[in-house]
Amino acid sequence: QVQLVESGGGLVQAGGSLRLSCAASGRTFDSSVMGWFRRAPGKEREFVAAISYSGSMTYYADSVKGRFTISRDDAKNIAYLHLNSLKPEDTAVYYCAAARRFWSDYWKAGRYDYWGQGTQVTVSS
C-alpha cells in the first residue's frame, strides 16, 4: 500500500509559478512510477506528467510541455511538479498518482494504483 499526500496548491496570477509536492509513504517509493493528473471544473481528469522509476524519463501532456516539470527525490520519497507560466486554463485540482510498474500508455489514469486526495490550483487572469 502507498499513501500519497499532495501539497503546494494555491491561488496565483497568470504567468506565475507554483511547486506541487507529493509525499509518499508505505511501499518502496523508488520502485514506483509517479504521475500527475488534474481535473478542471466541469471536465474529466486528464494526464499532466509522469516520471519513470529512475527519473531518467519524463512525459508531459502537450498542453503543459515546456511550462511544467516533473521531478522526484527518492531519498525524501517526494515527487514534485513545477508549474511555470501558469494560465487560467491550468486551474484544476491536481492529483498525484503512483503505479507499481511502467505502462506504455502511462497517460491513462487506470494504469495507476494509488492516488492522493488532490490539491487545488487556481490561476487568476
BALOBA-1460 file (C-alpha; in Angstrom, 3 decimals):
// residues 125
<rec num="1" residu="q" x="0.000" y="0.000" z="0.000"/>
<rec num="2" residu="v" x="1.154" y="3.520" z="-0.771"/>
<rec num="3" residu="q" x="-0.193" y="6.682" z="0.769"/>
<rec num="4" residu="l" x="0.169" y="9.896" z="-1.215"/>
<rec num="5" residu="v" x="-0.326" y="13.415" z="0.120"/>
<rec num="6" residu="e" x="-0.187" y="16.439" z="-2.159"/>
<rec num="7" residu="s" x="0.626" y="19.969" z="-1.085"/>
<rec num="8" residu="g" x="1.660" y="23.279" z="-2.570"/>
<rec num="9" residu="g" x="-1.511" y="24.325" z="-4.348"/>
<rec num="10" residu="g" x="-2.913" y="27.825" z="-4.077"/>
<rec num="11" residu="l" x="-4.029" y="30.966" z="-5.849"/>
<rec num="12" residu="v" x="-1.605" y="32.551" z="-8.294"/>
<rec num="13" residu="q" x="-1.807" y="35.152" z="-11.036"/>
<rec num="14" residu="a" x="-1.384" y="34.237" z="-14.673"/>
<rec num="15" residu="g" x="2.281" y="33.961" z="-15.534"/>
<rec num="16" residu="g" x="3.172" y="32.911" z="-12.016"/>
<rec num="17" residu="s" x="4.644" y="29.697" z="-10.667"/>
<rec num="18" residu="l" x="3.911" y="27.036" z="-8.087"/>
<rec num="19" residu="r" x="5.598" y="23.889" z="-6.910"/>
<rec num="20" residu="l" x="3.414" y="20.938" z="-6.002"/>
<rec num="21" residu="s" x="4.758" y="18.195" z="-3.768"/>
<rec num="22" residu="c" x="3.605" y="14.608" z="-3.384"/>
<rec num="23" residu="a" x="4.845" y="12.904" z="-0.247"/>
<rec num="24" residu="a" x="4.722" y="9.114" z="-0.385"/>
<rec num="25" residu="s" x="4.763" y="6.556" z="2.392"/>
<rec num="26" residu="g" x="4.326" y="2.814" z="2.505"/>
<rec num="27" residu="r" x="5.591" y="0.736" z="-0.409"/>
<rec num="28" residu="t" x="9.095" y="1.486" z="-1.668"/>
<rec num="29" residu="f" x="8.814" y="4.824" z="-3.419"/>
<rec num="30" residu="d" x="11.771" y="4.396" z="-5.720"/>
<rec num="31" residu="s" x="10.145" y="1.422" z="-7.463"/>
<rec num="32" residu="s" x="7.019" y="3.378" z="-8.337"/>
<rec num="33" residu="v" x="6.254" y="5.314" z="-11.472"/>
<rec num="34" residu="m" x="4.852" y="8.672" z="-10.433"/>
<rec num="35" residu="g" x="2.291" y="10.711" z="-12.294"/>
<rec num="36" residu="w" x="0.323" y="13.921" z="-12.007"/>
<rec num="37" residu="f" x="-3.214" y="14.373" z="-13.278"/>
<rec num="38" residu="r" x="-5.669" y="17.230" z="-12.983"/>
<rec num="39" residu="r" x="-9.402" y="17.797" z="-13.105"/>
<rec num="40" residu="a" x="-10.750" y="21.193" z="-14.079"/>
<rec num="41" residu="p" x="-14.305" y="22.245" z="-13.204"/>
<rec num="42" residu="g" x="-16.785" y="20.522" z="-15.486"/>
<rec num="43" residu="k" x="-14.100" y="18.475" z="-17.214"/>
<rec num="44" residu="e" x="-12.754" y="14.971" z="-16.954"/>
<rec num="45" residu="r" x="-9.494" y="14.126" z="-15.259"/>
<rec num="46" residu="e" x="-6.546" y="14.483" z="-17.600"/>
<rec num="47" residu="f" x="-2.934" y="13.420" z="-17.641"/>
<rec num="48" residu="v" x="-0.338" y="16.096" z="-16.894"/>
<rec num="49" residu="a" x="3.059" y="14.430" z="-16.429"/>
<rec num="50" residu="a" x="4.806" y="11.211" z="-15.432"/>
<rec num="51" residu="i" x="8.294" y="10.193" z="-14.377"/>
<rec num="52" residu="s" x="9.999" y="6.808" z="-14.519"/>
<rec num="53" residu="y" x="11.446" y="4.847" z="-11.619"/>
<rec num="54" residu="s" x="14.909" y="6.292" z="-12.006"/>
<rec num="55" residu="g" x="13.753" y="9.734" z="-13.022"/>
<rec num="56" residu="s" x="15.579" y="9.379" z="-16.315"/>
<rec num="57" residu="m" x="12.395" y="9.510" z="-18.387"/>
<rec num="58" residu="t" x="9.710" y="12.147" z="-18.155"/>
<rec num="59" residu="y" x="6.483" y="12.549" z="-20.098"/>
<rec num="60" residu="y" x="4.181" y="15.516" z="-20.492"/>
<rec num="61" residu="a" x="0.814" y="16.411" z="-21.914"/>
<rec num="62" residu="d" x="1.142" y="18.739" z="-24.889"/>
<rec num="63" residu="s" x="-0.783" y="21.417" z="-23.024"/>
<rec num="64" residu="v" x="1.922" y="21.740" z="-20.345"/>
<rec num="65" residu="k" x="5.082" y="20.804" z="-22.229"/>
<rec num="66" residu="g" x="7.729" y="23.467" z="-21.793"/>
<rec num="67" residu="r" x="5.930" y="25.016" z="-18.811"/>
<rec num="68" residu="f" x="5.698" y="22.209" z="-16.243"/>
<rec num="69" residu="t" x="8.495" y="19.998" z="-14.945"/>
<rec num="70" residu="i" x="8.113" y="16.736" z="-13.037"/>
<rec num="71" residu="s" x="10.886" y="15.502" z="-10.777"/>
<rec num="72" residu="r" x="11.433" y="13.140" z="-7.871"/>
<rec num="73" residu="d" x="13.632" y="12.871" z="-4.813"/>
<rec num="74" residu="d" x="13.798" y="9.222" z="-3.841"/>
<rec num="75" residu="a" x="15.800" y="9.964" z="-0.706"/>
<rec num="76" residu="k" x="12.868" y="12.017" z="0.587"/>
<rec num="77" residu="n" x="10.091" y="9.955" z="-1.020"/>
<rec num="78" residu="i" x="8.705" y="13.056" z="-2.704"/>
<rec num="79" residu="a" x="7.624" y="13.766" z="-6.258"/>
<rec num="80" residu="y" x="7.327" y="17.331" z="-7.481"/>
<rec num="81" residu="l" x="5.518" y="19.179" z="-10.194"/>
<rec num="82" residu="h" x="6.911" y="22.605" z="-11.005"/>
<rec num="83" residu="l" x="4.301" y="24.786" z="-12.679"/>
<rec num="84" residu="n" x="5.610" y="27.810" z="-14.570"/>
<rec num="85" residu="s" x="3.992" y="30.358" z="-16.872"/>
<rec num="86" residu="l" x="0.628" y="29.439" z="-15.446"/>
<rec num="87" residu="k" x="-2.537" y="30.169" z="-17.393"/>
<rec num="88" residu="p" x="-6.138" y="30.460" z="-16.197"/>
<rec num="89" residu="e" x="-6.878" y="27.211" z="-18.042"/>
<rec num="90" residu="d" x="-4.455" y="25.432" z="-15.696"/>
<rec num="91" residu="t" x="-6.957" y="25.936" z="-12.887"/>
<rec num="92" residu="a" x="-7.829" y="22.476" z="-11.559"/>
<rec num="93" residu="v" x="-7.435" y="20.050" z="-8.723"/>
<rec num="94" residu="y" x="-4.084" y="18.355" z="-9.197"/>
<rec num="95" residu="y" x="-3.671" y="14.722" z="-8.187"/>
<rec num="96" residu="c" x="-0.553" y="12.706" z="-7.571"/>
<rec num="97" residu="a" x="-0.583" y="9.022" z="-8.545"/>
<rec num="98" residu="a" x="1.744" y="6.040" z="-8.262"/>
<rec num="99" residu="a" x="1.988" y="2.917" z="-10.387"/>
<rec num="100" residu="r" x="3.690" y="-0.336" z="-9.452"/>
<rec num="101" residu="r" x="5.056" y="-0.701" z="-12.957"/>
<rec num="102" residu="f" x="5.561" y="1.317" z="-16.105"/>
<rec num="103" residu="w" x="2.922" y="1.058" z="-18.803"/>
<rec num="104" residu="s" x="3.405" y="2.306" z="-22.337"/>
<rec num="105" residu="d" x="0.024" y="4.035" z="-22.050"/>
<rec num="106" residu="y" x="1.176" y="5.904" z="-18.953"/>
<rec num="107" residu="w" x="-1.287" y="8.731" z="-19.678"/>
<rec num="108" residu="k" x="-4.240" y="6.586" z="-18.703"/>
<rec num="109" residu="a" x="-5.439" y="7.061" z="-15.147"/>
<rec num="110" residu="g" x="-6.363" y="3.384" z="-14.898"/>
<rec num="111" residu="r" x="-2.670" y="2.441" z="-15.027"/>
<rec num="112" residu="y" x="-2.053" y="3.977" z="-11.629"/>
<rec num="113" residu="d" x="-2.645" y="2.029" z="-8.450"/>
<rec num="114" residu="y" x="-2.582" y="4.722" z="-5.772"/>
<rec num="115" residu="w" x="-3.899" y="8.265" z="-5.650"/>
<rec num="116" residu="g" x="-3.669" y="11.277" z="-3.406"/>
<rec num="117" residu="q" x="-6.560" y="13.479" z="-2.349"/>
<rec num="118" residu="g" x="-5.608" y="16.371" z="-4.596"/>
<rec num="119" residu="t" x="-4.542" y="19.974" z="-4.186"/>
<rec num="120" residu="q" x="-6.329" y="22.970" z="-5.711"/>
<rec num="121" residu="v" x="-4.502" y="25.248" z="-8.125"/>
<rec num="122" residu="t" x="-6.308" y="28.434" z="-9.128"/>
<rec num="123" residu="v" x="-4.849" y="30.798" z="-11.708"/>
<rec num="124" residu="s" x="-6.391" y="34.257" z="-11.962"/>
<rec num="125" residu="s" x="-6.257" y="36.329" z="-15.129"/>
